[in-house]
Amino acid sequence: MTGQFKKILIIKPSALGDIIQALPAACCLAKSFPDAQIDWFIRPEYAALIENHPCIHSIVIFDRRKLGKWWFKPDSFTELVKLVRHLRKEKYDIVFDFQGRFRSAIFAWFSGCKQRIGMAQTQEITGIFYTQKIKQSASSVHLVDYFLDMVCTAGAKRSKAEFGLKPDKQNTDEIRNILKSNNANPNNYAVFTPAATVEAKRWPIENFAALAEKVRKKYQCSIVGIGVESEKMIVRELETLADVPVINLAGKTNIQQLIAALAGARVVVSNDTGPAHIAAALGVPMVLIFGLTNPSRVGPYRRPQTIAAIDADRREKEIESTNPVHNIKNVTVESVFEVIIRQLN
């Protein structure tokens, strides 16, 4: 199984936060096999996240929306055939499927690679497409550790986890100009992410508003709300409820500008959603608010001081809690503010 690899494929097409959790595994592979070409199989909407990553050589685009129509659209079928041919032409020495879904596992198999590593326990039928399935150990509750276990099985040497994520000068300059044009202080601002795809992961918007007032009063920083285009109204509601100015940048930044905005923030406050995991990877002061999702599994890696949740460190390996006590509504404004104070002090 172990050896020197010339070509490695990582399959992790989505979502934003999950891709971030897999970056240390890519960095570990790059350190262990410095001469290897490491490619990443990813959906087009997330490709910008890793296009300049120092450990990734090329990106293989997986347009799920288009390819999903292969069975009744000739153009989609043609694109699917092209993608499979490309994968086989690359002649990968090893493939890691960090997604653990049927649609990712089958592409590992389509690649024709003889070494295909995946997760042992998934929600779908995937095991038949792998040559080796890795179980999650008791010491690898966090996904970062689990993914590192998978690459180390293939001979990579474990070292300090690195994400390799940082903003470039162009996007840093662009975000500073965007902040200035919206009357925000580019040298002293807090980023709030009040939205989340899953309703149960949303801390009450009135809590974000109350927290914005506390942060503004204590640190005199501008409050900047971020999110995708579809989340504009949620940030607008925050603007309405807060008694302090809130700059609504939802839908106004691309991924690279978002990275720059998070990197320059004095503090980031977020629900369990993509931008929070970018902030965690960047190492900025932050608070990630959790409800039923287990923070020990997907929280900021080895940064327990950034988590606001009920029983944050007492949920063992469970993915999601069924205990109503862990509802995100039970996390108080005061407890989140205390996490901010401890970090900024």
C-alpha positions in Angstrom: 0.0 0.0 0.0 2.7 2.5 0.9 5.2 3.9 -1.5 6.4 6.9 -3.5 3.5 8.3 -5.5 3.8 10.4 -8.7 0.2 11.3 -9.0 -2.4 11.6 -6.3 -6.1 12.5 -6.6 -8.2 13.9 -3.7 -11.9 13.6 -4.1 -13.7 16.2 -2.0 -16.2 18.1 -4.3 -18.1 19.9 -1.5 -19.0 21.7 0.7 -17.0 24.8 1.7 -16.4 23.9 5.3 -15.8 20.2 4.6 -13.2 21.1 1.9 -11.3 23.2 4.5 -11.2 20.2 6.9 -9.5 18.2 4.2 -6.7 20.7 3.5 -4.3 19.4 6.2 -4.4 16.0 4.6 -3.3 17.6 1.3 -0.5 19.5 3.0 0.6 16.3 4.7 0.7 14.5 1.4 2.7 17.3 -0.2 5.3 17.2 2.6 5.5 13.5 2.5 5.7 13.1 -1.2 7.2 16.4 -2.4 7.7 15.3 -6.0 4.1 14.1 -6.4 1.4 15.8 -8.4 -1.7 16.3 -6.2 -5.0 17.0 -8.0 -8.3 17.9 -6.4 -11.7 16.8 -7.7 -14.1 19.6 -6.8 -17.4 21.3 -7.8 -16.9 24.6 -9.8 -18.5 26.8 -7.2 -15.7 25.9 -4.7 -12.8 25.7 -7.1 -11.6 29.2 -6.3 -11.0 28.2 -2.7 -8.0 26.0 -3.7 -6.9 27.3 -7.1 -3.8 29.0 -5.6 -3.2 26.5 -2.9 0.5 25.7 -2.6 -0.1 22.0 -2.3 -2.5 21.5 -5.1 -1.2 21.2 -8.6 -4.4 21.1 -10.7 -8.1 21.1 -10.3 -10.5 18.5 -11.8 -13.9 20.1 -12.1 -17.0 18.1 -11.2 -20.1 20.0 -12.4 -22.6 17.9 -10.6 -25.6 19.9 -11.8 -24.7 19.4 -15.4 -23.4 15.8 -15.2 -26.4 14.7 -13.2 -28.5 15.0 -16.4 -26.3 12.5 -18.3 -29.1 10.0 -18.7 -31.4 12.3 -20.7 -29.2 15.1 -22.1 -26.6 14.1 -24.8 -24.4 17.1 -23.9 -24.2 16.0 -20.3 -23.4 12.5 -21.2 -20.6 13.7 -23.5 -19.2 15.8 -20.6 -19.4 12.8 -18.3 -17.4 10.6 -20.7 -14.8 13.4 -21.1 -14.4 13.6 -17.3 -14.0 9.8 -17.0 -11.5 9.7 -19.8 -9.5 12.6 -18.2 -9.3 10.7 -14.9 -8.2 7.5 -16.5 -5.6 9.3 -18.7 -3.9 10.8 -15.6 -3.1 7.3 -14.3 -3.2 8.2 -10.7 -1.2 6.1 -8.3 -3.6 6.5 -5.4 -7.0 8.1 -4.9 -8.5 9.4 -1.6 -12.2 9.8 -1.3 -12.9 12.2 1.5 -16.6 12.7 0.6 -17.9 9.2 1.3 -20.8 9.4 -1.1 -21.9 7.1 -3.9 -21.2 9.9 -6.5 -17.7 10.4 -5.2 -16.8 6.8 -4.6 -17.8 5.8 -8.2 -15.5 8.4 -9.6 -12.7 7.0 -7.6 -13.5 3.7 -9.3 -13.9 5.4 -12.7 -10.4 6.7 -12.5 -9.0 3.2 -13.0 -6.6 3.7 -10.1 -5.6 0.5 -8.3 -5.4 2.1 -4.9 -8.6 3.7 -3.7 -8.9 4.7 -0.1 -12.2 5.7 1.5 -14.1 5.9 4.8 -15.4 2.7 6.3 -18.7 3.9 7.7 -20.7 6.0 5.3 -24.4 6.7 4.8 -24.4 5.2 1.3 -23.1 2.1 -0.5 -19.5 3.1 -1.2 -17.3 0.3 0.1 -17.5 -1.7 -3.1 -15.6 1.0 -4.9 -12.6 1.2 -2.5 -9.6 -1.1 -2.2 -9.2 0.0 1.4 -11.7 1.4 4.0 -10.4 3.3 7.0 -12.3 3.2 10.2 -12.6 6.3 12.4 -10.6 5.7 15.6 -11.6 6.9 19.1 -8.6 9.3 18.9 -9.7 10.8 15.6 -13.1 12.3 16.4 -12.3 15.4 14.4 -12.6 15.2 10.7 -9.1 16.7 10.2 -7.6 13.8 12.2 -9.7 11.3 10.4 -8.5 12.5 7.0 -4.9 12.6 8.2 -5.3 9.0 9.4 -6.4 8.1 5.8 -3.3 9.6 4.1 -1.0 8.2 6.8 -2.3 4.7 6.0 -0.8 5.2 2.6 2.6 6.1 4.0 2.4 9.9 4.6 4.3 11.1 7.6 2.1 12.9 10.2 3.2 16.3 11.3 1.6 19.5 12.6 -1.7 20.1 10.8 -1.4 23.0 8.3 -4.2 24.4 6.1 -2.0 26.3 3.7 -4.7 29.0 3.3 -3.9 32.7 3.1 -5.1 35.7 1.2 -3.1 37.3 -1.6 -2.3 41.0 -1.8 -4.7 41.8 -4.6 -7.7 40.5 -2.8 -6.6 42.0 0.5 -6.4 45.4 -1.3 -9.8 44.8 -2.9 -11.5 44.0 0.4 -10.0 47.0 2.1 -11.4 49.2 -0.7 -14.8 47.5 -0.4 -14.8 48.1 3.4 -13.8 51.8 3.0 -16.5 52.4 0.3 -19.1 51.0 2.8 -17.8 53.3 5.6 -16.3 50.4 7.5 -12.9 50.7 9.3 -10.6 48.3 7.4 -8.2 48.2 10.4 -10.8 47.4 13.0 -13.9 45.4 12.1 -15.8 42.3 13.2 -17.3 39.8 10.8 -20.7 38.3 11.6 -22.1 35.3 9.7 -25.7 35.1 10.8 -26.9 32.6 8.2 -26.5 28.9 7.7 -28.0 26.5 5.1 -29.6 24.4 7.9 -32.2 26.2 10.0 -31.1 24.3 13.2 -27.6 25.7 12.8 -28.8 29.3 13.0 -28.3 31.2 16.2 -31.3 33.6 16.7 -30.8 36.8 14.7 -31.8 38.9 17.7 -28.9 37.4 19.5 -26.5 38.4 16.8 -28.0 41.9 17.0 -27.5 42.1 20.8 -23.9 40.8 20.4 -23.2 43.4 17.7 -24.1 46.1 20.1 -21.8 44.7 22.8 -18.8 44.2 20.4 -19.2 47.7 19.0 -19.4 49.3 22.4 -16.4 47.6 23.8 -14.1 47.5 20.8 -15.4 50.4 18.7 -15.1 48.2 15.6 -17.3 48.2 12.5 -19.7 45.3 12.2 -19.7 43.6 8.8 -22.3 40.9 7.9 -21.3 38.4 5.2 -22.9 35.6 3.3 -23.9 34.5 -0.1 -26.4 36.3 -2.4 -29.4 34.3 -1.1 -28.5 35.3 2.5 -28.8 39.1 2.0 -32.2 39.3 3.7 -30.8 37.5 6.8 -28.0 40.1 7.1 -30.5 42.9 6.3 -32.6 41.6 9.3 -29.5 41.9 11.4 -29.2 45.5 10.2 -32.7 46.3 11.2 -32.5 44.7 14.7 -29.1 46.0 15.7 -28.9 49.5 17.3 -25.4 49.9 15.7 -24.5 50.2 12.0 -24.1 46.9 10.2 -22.4 46.8 6.7 -24.1 44.2 4.6 -21.6 42.5 2.3 -23.7 39.4 1.6 -23.3 38.4 -2.0 -20.7 41.2 -2.6 -17.5 39.2 -2.3 -16.1 36.2 -4.2 -14.3 33.4 -2.3 -10.9 34.9 -2.5 -12.2 38.3 -1.3 -14.0 36.5 1.5 -10.8 34.9 2.6 -9.1 38.3 2.7 -12.1 39.8 4.7 -11.9 37.0 7.3 -8.1 37.2 7.5 -8.2 40.9 8.3 -11.0 40.8 10.9 -10.4 41.6 14.5 -12.9 38.8 15.4 -15.3 36.5 13.5 -18.6 35.4 14.9 -20.4 32.7 13.0 -22.8 29.8 12.9 -21.5 26.4 11.7 -21.1 27.3 8.1 -18.4 27.6 5.4 -16.9 31.1 6.2 -16.4 30.0 9.9 -14.2 27.1 8.8 -12.2 29.5 6.6 -11.6 31.8 9.6 -10.6 28.8 11.7 -8.1 27.7 9.1 -6.7 31.2 9.0 -6.2 31.2 12.8 -8.0 34.5 13.4 -9.8 35.2 16.7 -13.3 33.8 16.4 -16.4 32.3 17.9 -18.1 29.3 16.2 -21.6 28.8 17.7 -22.9 25.2 17.7 -26.2 23.7 18.3 -27.0 20.0 17.7 -23.8 19.4 15.6 -20.9 18.0 17.5 -18.2 20.7 17.9 -15.6 18.1 18.7 -16.0 16.7 15.3 -16.0 19.7 13.0 -15.1 22.7 15.2 -12.0 24.8 14.8 -9.2 22.3 14.9 -7.5 22.2 18.3 -8.9 25.6 19.1 -11.5 24.7 21.8 -11.3 28.2 23.1 -13.2 29.4 20.0 -16.3 27.3 20.6 -19.7 28.4 22.1 -22.0 25.5 22.7 -23.8 23.5 25.4 -21.6 20.5 26.5 -19.1 21.3 23.8 -16.5 18.7 25.0 -18.8 16.0 26.3 -20.5 14.6 23.2 -17.9 11.9 22.3 -18.2 10.7 18.6 -21.8 11.5 17.9 -22.4 13.5 14.6 -25.5 15.3 15.8 -27.2 15.3 19.2 -30.8 14.5 19.8 -30.8 16.2 23.2 -33.0 19.3 23.1 -30.6 20.9 25.7 -28.1 21.3 22.9 -30.4 23.4 20.8 -28.5 26.4 19.5 -31.1 28.7 21.0 -29.8 27.8 24.4 -26.4 29.4 23.7 -26.6 32.8 25.4 -25.3 36.2 24.1 -23.3 36.5 27.3 -21.5 33.2 26.8 -20.5 34.1 23.2 -19.4 37.6 24.3 -17.2 36.0 27.0 -15.5 33.8 24.3 -14.7 37.0 22.4 -13.3 38.8 25.4 -11.1 35.9 26.4 -9.5 35.9 23.0 -9.1 39.6 22.4 -7.7 40.1 25.8 
